[in-house]
């Protein structure tokens, strides 16, 4: 018998009041070990989708399953402690050290002090930060360093699923590229199931195994990056997928104009 999907959405709707639902009959699965990117314009339902996975929001129709279990039947606090979450803007606690920030969830789970300290040291190495950073405070770090600590915190309790909400959007281009590559390495090496929300189609194409595209709360495309790049049947999707190509063409034209 095949193992259940790590995450499954079955005709999921999430409505707020009487207006257009944030999500409208969305169905898809995320396999164990898969890296899924969710893209779409503002207001398309991306963040709502992420919040439904760890029960920060509840569906008004349909079913969300985690490892084959109905998420509605799971204790929400216990669920959130077994699902890592990388926030947009990091959200580190300013009064806690780097090590203490990383160890928040293990502490809530009752890990003893030496085990928490060892896990924090292990994760600092995994996210390529020196051990000397453990006693520092968030204000003493650069934006990229804080984001690396945010990734370490999400991994602290050894989750199998990691959710990321625009994790690299506030960073400069070089730091963003480096962090994206490093997270992809961690995803592979740790055997994680990752779901990333992003506005950046190029980021989605380069990092993810699969891309889900939302528009006005509905799923309009779901497939491997190369497959979506070849689709021409939907004008909105075609325009969206051509954005990275247009940027490359503009850059090539710019360089040609300034060539000696």
N, C-alpha and C positions, 0 to 999 in steps of 0.2 A: 504494500500500500504506500502510495506516495506521501511524503511529509507535507503538512499543510503549509500554505504560503506564510511568510513572516508577517505580512500585513495584507489585509483584504478589505476592499470597499465594495459593498453589494447594494447598488441602487441607492446610494447615500444622498440625502437631502438635508441641508441645514438652512432654515428660514429664520429671519429676524423680522418680526412684525408682518405686515401685509404686502410689503414690496417684493421685488424679485429676490428669490432665495440666493444666499451666498454660494451654495452648492445645489445642483439640481440633477438628481438621479445619476450620480457619478459611480462608475464601477471600474475597478482595476485591481491587480494584485502586484505585490512586491515579493519576489522570491528571496529565500535566505541567501545572504551574501551578495545581493544585488545593490547597485548604486543607482538610485532613481533621482532625476532632476525634475522638478515641477516648475514650469514657466508659464507666463501669461502676463497681460497688462495689469495695471493697478485695478483692484476691484474684481478680479477674475475668480477669487475664491482660494488663492494659494495658501494664505496663512490660516484660513479657516480649516482647510484640509489638514494642515499640519497639527492644529490644535485638537482635531477630532481623534488623532491617533493616540495621544496620551490623556485624553479626556479633560483637557482644558476647556473643551466645548463638547456638547452632546448633539448627535444627529436628531433631526425631527422626523426623519424617515430613513428606512434602510438599516443596514448593519455594518459596523466596523469590526473586523476580527483581528486579533493579535495571536499569531501562532495557532490559528484555528479556533480560538476561544472568542466568544462575543465580548467585546470590550466593555459593554454595559454591565456585564456580570462580574467584572474584575474590580477589585478595590482601587480607586483612582490614585491614592497615595502610593500604594505598593507598585502600581503600574508605572508611575512617574519615576520611581526610584530604580526601575529596571530598564528604563528607556533614557538614553542620554539626549540632552538638548543643548544645542549651541545657539545662543541668542544673537540677534542683530544688535550690535553695540556692546556685546560681551556680557554686561551686567554683573561684573565682579563686585563683591562686597568691599567697600573702600577701607573699612576698619579691620579687615582680616588680612593676614599675610598671604602670599602666593600659595604656600603649602596648605594653609587653613582653608583657602578658597577651594583648592582642588579636593580637599578631604571632606567637604560639606556633606555629601551624600553618604560616604562610608561612615561618618560620625553618626548620622541619623539611623543608619543600619546597625549601629552598635559595635563597629570595629574598634578594637583597642588602639591606644595611642601609637605603639610601635608599628602596628600593621598599617595604620593610616600614614605614618611618616614614610614607611618603606614604599607604599603605593605612590605617594606624592613624588618621591625621588625617582621612582621608575618612570612615571609619566613625564616629568620634566625632561628626562633623557629622550623619551619617545617623541616629544614635540620639539626637540632640539633647542632646549634652554639649559643653561648651566645650572648645576646643583646650587651654586651660590645665590640663585634667585629665590630660593625657598623662603627666606625670612623677609624678603622685600614686600612692599605694599603696592597696590595697583598704580598709584600715582607716580611711582618710580619707574614705570615701564613705558615703552613706546606702544603705539596702537597695535602694531603687529605682535609684540610680545604679549600684550593683554589678550589678544585673540588666541594665541597659542595656549595661554593659561585656560581660556574658556573651553578650548578643545580638550585639554587635559582634564578639566573638571567634568566634562560630559562623559569621559571614559573612565572616571575614577572607580565606579562600582561594577566595572566589567560588564557593561550592557551589551546585548547582542544587536540592539537597534539604536541608531543615532539619528536624531532629527536636527536639521540645520535651517535656520530662518535667515536668509541673506547673510551668511556668516562672514563674507569677505568684502561686503559692499562699501564699507567706510574706509578701506585701506588704499594706499597708493598702489599703482599698477605692479611695481616690482614685488612688493610684499604680498600682494594678492596672488600673483602667479606662484610665488614660492610656497605660500600656505596651501593653495589649492593642490599643488603637486605633493606636498607633504601629507595632506589629509588623504589623498588618493592612495598613497603608500600605506598609511595606517589602516585605511579601509581594507586593503588587500591583505596586509600582514596579519591583522587581527580577526579577519573573517567577519567583518561587520555587515549589517544591513543598513544602508544609509538612504535617507530621503532629504534632499536639499531643495529649498525654495530659492529661486534666483530670477532676477530681471534680465540677467546677462545671457543671451543665447549662446555666445561663444563659450562662456564658462560651462554651460550645460553640455554643449557638444563635446568639449574636451575632457570633462571629468566623468560624466555619467555613462553607465551601460545602457540606460533607457531614459527617454524623455517623455513626460506627459505634458500636454499643452491644454490649458484651461482658457476659456473665454466666456465671460458673463455667467460663471458658475457651472458651465458644462464642459465635459471632456471632449475636445474636438480632434485630438490626435494622441497616439500612444505607440511608441516604437523606438528602435535603435536609432542613434543619431544619423547614421548613413542612410537608413531607410527614409527617415523624415526629410532629409536633404533632397531626396529624389522625388518626393511627392509634389504634384502640381495641381491636384484636383480642387484644393481649397485656396481661394485668393488670400485670405488672412494668413493661413499657415505658410503659403509660398512667400509672402512678404516677410514674415517673421524669420523664416529659415534663411532668407537671402541677406539678412542684415550683416552677418559676419563677412560674407563675400563682398558686399558693397564697401564695407570698411577697408578690406584688403585692397580693393580696386582703387579707392580714394588715396590710400597710402602709396600705392604704386605710382599713381598719376602725380602725386605731390613730389615724390622722389625724382621722377623723370623730368619734371619741370625745372628742378633745381640741380640737375646733374651738370657737371662742368662740360 
